[in-house]
Amino acid sequence: MVHILGLHGDSDKPSSVTRLSSMYDYVLAADANATNRVLSSKLQIQSDRVLVVGGAPIEGVETVKSRGSIKNILYAPTWEGYQNLGNFSSLETVAPLMKDHAAAGSVLRFRPHPGTGAHDKRYKGIAKDLKQVAKTKGKVADFNWSDVLIADVSGVISEYIYSRKPVVVPVDLENPKILEYINKTSIPDYCYLWDFRGVPLAEFLESISADPLWDKRMEKRENAYFGAETQSEVTNLFEQKLDLCEAIWKNRLMQKGYQPWMDRDEADRIRLPEDGDLAELVKSVMAGETMLELPERRLVRKGGIRKRSAAALNRLGKRVSKVLS
């Protein structure tokens, strides 16, 4: 069988690429940026195992053809993540500013991430409080109603970019690690970075009213959606990639009937070493019972690290590496 990792779109978060990805024959990616994120990771995934399928537009979302006024605000922060180190959410610090903006007479809508409050219960209370002044009419209705999206590093940005409307990402200069990560992505190329501690929201929106990142955003949309104007056009591209996977699977079946080694004994087919201990170790690695981490030359078995001298362990690791490669 051919196994394909789909995930849920492209979020620009480092957590979108994990060791789990390397277990699959293919990994779906939205565009070149998502592909580079996979290939630049420490995972040993070849480029032909990454299938670029484009973004995933939400059915019913309307697109604009030119720059427009920036009046209606949709605030859609991400959740707090599993660990504090990976917390990209602006909800705790930006929610009070949104309440003040609404109190000044501006109309805004608020769509919290479904996972809000799962790790830190305080976030659930903050979201509940903001909902009192910023309602939601549903995802499609909110996207179509809004003139601008204010969001964190998350998948909602890649969804919203389909509409061609501007995106604002709040940045906290008191959290330099998150800002450093954002600057390493393509987000600053097509999204506006808002220093929410130093610049009031109304003043910031006024400063981007001419939408100077329009051309860059159109370039990003073109790359992410391959110029598609309808969901059916994106679906066709996705179907093509599935057809490719099916063709490869059929090709494997055809090869199975013509390759004589498929009928050999399993041990002979993979050319296990004559050394009994080494042969046992190689089979254990292939069965998933032992994990071999090549950079550190560490052999990890269920129940703990197998006790050997550092020199012997290093020699054994090199021999296993050679057999497996």
Sequence and secondary structure as in RCSB ss.txt:
>XXXX:A:sequence
MVHILGLHGDSDKPSSVTRLSSMYDYVLAADANATNRVLSSKLQIQSDRVLVVGGAPIEGVETVKSRGSIKNILY
APTWEGYQNLGNFSSLETVAPLMKDHAAAGSVLRFRPHPGTGAHDKRYKGIAKDLKQVAKTKGKVADFNWSDVLI
ADVSGVISEYIYSRKPVVVPVDLENPKILEYINKTSIPDYCYLWDFRGVPLAEFLESISADPLWDKRMEKRENAY
FGAETQSEVTNLFEQKLDLCEAIWKNRLMQKGYQPWMDRDEADRIRLPEDGDLAELVKSVMAGETMLELPERRLV
RKGGIRKRSAAALNRLGKRVSKVLS
>XXXX:A:secstr
   EE TTS    GGGS GGGGGSSEEEESSHHHHHHHHTSSS   GGGEEE      TT    SS      EEE
E     SSGGG    HHHHHHHHHHHHHTT  EEE   TTTTSS HHHHHHHHHHHTTS    HHHHHHH SEEE
E SSHHHHHHGGGT  EEEEE TT HHHHHHHHHSSHHHHSEEEETTTS HHHHHHHTTT TTHHHHHHHHHHHH
TT  SHHHHHHHHHHHHHHHHHHHHHHHHHHHH GGGGS HHHHTT  SSHHHHHHHHHHHTTSEEEETTTTEEE
ETTEE    HHHHHHHHHHHHHHH 
